[in-house]
């Protein structure tokens, strides 16, 4: 595939996600609790060992994790990025209580947020598996956004042994091929890694914390 084809595919994927969340922003919090496992536990795991002063969340959605991150790190500047303006509208209402230390950015994560490499923690919560194509670039961007010794924290869908379920998730813009973990492990020094089964093994989800060398 040429660079032009890659770019066209990325743009098409971004447009598809924006359309998807134009509707789902209204029902996201009410419907996703039943299968987005490990989100609370990820923030708790990170907070037990880290105290970052600058935190970036990619795919911040309706702001659920931003609220947790603000509470876990009360002195940190927290930034949430999302491709969906509608999702960010919901997030903005949730994080307003935290004032100016929270910043929201509306854009795809196809490059680092800051040339200063100033973030100490980058969080992906059920977002990497939806960046298709472009998930590898998102991981690279996280690496570039982190200070040396900074950490990436990921919770996401991992894989499924059920082809019909994988096809259904693909309709919902989610890829479940076990593709994220090997690349994360190749880019970062693994600090914590766990793959757990959900709904009797219908699918697996991944929790990963890694350090930038």
Residue pairs with C-beta under 8 A, 6 or more apart in sequence:
1 9
6 133
9 133
10 108
10 110
10 133
10 134
13 131
13 132
13 133
13 134
13 173
14 83
14 108
16 173
17 83
17 84
17 130
17 173
18 83
18 84
18 85
20 172
20 173
21 28
21 61
21 83
21 84
21 86
21 87
22 84
22 86
24 31
25 62
25 84
25 86
25 87
25 89
25 90
26 86
28 61
28 62
28 87
28 90
29 62
29 64
29 90
35 198
35 199
36 125
36 126
37 155
37 196
37 198
37 205
38 155
38 196
38 205
38 207
39 64
39 65
39 125
39 126
39 155
40 68
41 155
41 207
42 123
42 125
42 153
42 154
42 155
42 207
43 65
43 68
43 69
43 72
43 123
43 153
44 72
45 153
45 192
45 207
45 209
46 72
46 121
46 123
46 151
46 153
46 209
47 72
47 73
49 191
50 120
50 121
50 151
51 73
52 73
52 76
52 119
52 120
52 121
52 150
52 151
53 73
53 75
53 76
53 77
53 120
54 76
54 77
54 79
54 118
54 119
54 120
54 121
55 69
55 73
55 76
55 77
55 78
55 79
55 119
55 120
55 121
55 122
55 123
56 78
56 79
56 80
56 81
56 113
56 119
56 121
56 122
56 123
56 142
56 145
57 65
57 66
57 69
57 78
57 79
57 80
57 81
57 122
57 123
57 124
57 125
58 81
58 109
58 122
58 123
58 124
58 127
58 128
58 138
58 142
59 81
59 82
59 83
59 109
59 124
59 125
59 126
59 127
59 128
59 130
59 131
60 66
60 80
60 81
60 82
60 87
60 88
60 91
60 104
61 82
61 84
61 87
61 90
61 91
61 125
61 127
62 87
62 90
62 91
62 94
63 80
63 90
63 91
63 92
63 93
63 94
63 95
64 94
65 123
65 125
66 78
66 80
66 91
66 94
66 95
66 102
67 94
67 95
67 98
69 76
69 78
69 123
70 76
70 78
70 95
70 98
70 101
70 102
76 101
77 101
77 102
77 103
78 95
78 98
78 101
78 102
78 103
79 102
79 103
79 104
79 105
79 113
79 119
80 88
80 91
80 95
80 102
80 103
80 104
80 105
81 104
81 105
81 106
81 107
81 109
81 113
82 88
82 91
82 104
82 105
82 106
83 106
83 107
83 108
83 109
85 106
88 104
88 106
91 104
92 104
95 102
95 104
105 113
108 134
109 131
109 134
109 137
109 138
109 141
110 134
110 137
110 138
110 141
111 137
111 141
111 144
112 141
112 144
112 145
113 119
113 141
113 145
114 145
117 144
117 145
117 146
117 147
117 148
118 145
118 147
119 145
119 146
119 147
119 150
120 146
120 147
120 150
120 151
121 146
121 150
121 151
121 152
121 153
122 142
122 145
122 146
122 150
122 151
122 152
122 153
123 152
123 153
123 154
124 138
124 142
124 152
124 153
124 154
124 155
124 156
125 154
125 155
125 156
126 155
126 156
126 157
127 138
127 156
128 135
128 138
128 139
128 154
128 156
128 180
129 135
129 156
129 157
129 174
129 175
129 176
129 180
130 173
130 174
130 175
131 138
132 173
132 175
135 175
135 179
135 180
136 183
139 152
139 180
139 183
139 184
139 187
140 187
142 152
143 152
143 187
143 188
143 212
146 152
146 212
147 212
148 212
148 213
149 211
149 212
150 211
150 212
151 191
151 209
151 210
151 211
151 212
152 184
152 188
152 208
152 209
152 210
152 212
153 208
153 209
154 180
154 184
154 206
154 207
154 208
154 209
155 205
155 206
155 207
155 208
156 180
156 205
156 206
157 169
157 174
157 175
157 176
157 203
157 204
157 205
157 206
158 176
158 178
158 180
158 181
158 195
158 203
158 204
158 205
158 206
159 176
159 177
159 178
159 203
159 204
160 166
160 169
160 176
160 202
160 203
160 204
161 201
162 202
162 203
165 176
165 202
165 203
166 176
166 177
169 175
169 176
169 203
176 203
180 206
180 208
181 193
181 195
181 206
181 208
184 190
184 208
184 210
185 193
185 210
187 210
188 210
188 211
188 212
188 213
189 210
189 211
189 212
189 213
190 208
190 209
190 210
191 209
191 210
191 211
192 207
192 208
192 209
193 206
193 207
193 208
193 209
194 206
194 207
194 208
195 204
195 205
195 206
195 207
196 204
196 205
196 207
197 203
197 204
198 204
198 205
